[in-house]
């Protein structure tokens, strides 16, 4: 039986960098799971993960976020809907 090769994976705070196929991917949770390709260089992917982790810690929108029509996190549901729901 052949030994299985374990995929490369690193954690940077709340962000995970993992390899799938020949590409590196970034995974984190910001309201919902976010998975984005991060290229092929491990150093660049880890640097990008560190930047995203800092943005998550600050509470700002991340550089990979693509949210149309959603206000920043400081907005409460009451101020969005204007009433109790």
FENKAFEN-V172142 format. One record per residue. RES is the residue in one small letter. SS is DSSP state (~ for helix, > for strand, _ for the rest). OMEGA is omega in whole degrees, 0 to 359 (* if undefined). D_FIRST is the distance of its C-alpha to the first C-alpha in Angstrom with 2 decimals. Layout:
# FENKAFEN-V172142
RES|SS|OMEGA|D_FIRST  RES|SS|OMEGA|D_FIRST
This chain:
# FENKAFEN-V172142
x|_|181|0.00  x|_|178|3.80  x|_|180|6.53  x|_|179|9.10  x|_|182|12.47  x|_|182|15.30  x|_|179|18.46  x|_|182|21.65  x|>|177|24.21  x|>|179|27.59  x|>|176|30.36  x|>|183|34.04  x|_|180|36.22  x|_|185|35.96  x|>|177|34.13  x|>|173|30.39  x|>|181|29.19  x|>|180|25.71  x|>|176|23.92  x|>|187|22.99  x|_|179|22.27  x|_|184|24.62  x|>|172|27.24  x|>|182|28.08  x|>|176|29.49  x|>|178|31.88  x|>|173|31.95  x|>|178|34.81  x|>|176|37.03  x|_|190|40.68  x|_|178|42.17  x|_|179|39.04  x|>|179|35.56  x|>|176|35.82  x|>|181|33.03  x|>|175|34.11  x|>|182|32.58  x|_|177|33.34  x|_|183|32.72  x|_|181|30.30  x|_|180|31.66  x|~|181|30.34  x|~|179|33.78  x|~|180|35.67  x|~|178|33.44  x|~|177|33.87  x|~|178|37.62  x|~|178|37.89  x|~|179|36.10  x|~|178|38.62  x|~|180|41.52  x|~|178|40.37  x|~|177|39.87  x|~|178|43.43  x|~|176|44.78  x|~|180|43.14  x|~|179|44.70  x|~|181|48.09  x|_|178|47.95  x|_|175|48.63  x|_|181|46.97  x|_|183|43.91  x|_|179|43.92  x|_|182|41.24  x|_|175|43.06  x|_|183|44.54  x|_|182|46.72  x|_|175|49.79  x|_|178|52.74  x|_|181|51.30  x|_|178|53.40  x|_|186|52.14  x|_|183|50.82  x|_|179|54.21  x|_|178|55.44  x|_|178|55.56  x|~|179|55.21  x|~|181|58.88  x|~|177|60.00  x|~|183|57.88  x|~|176|59.05  x|_|178|62.43  x|_|176|62.46  x|_|181|60.60  x|_|*|58.02
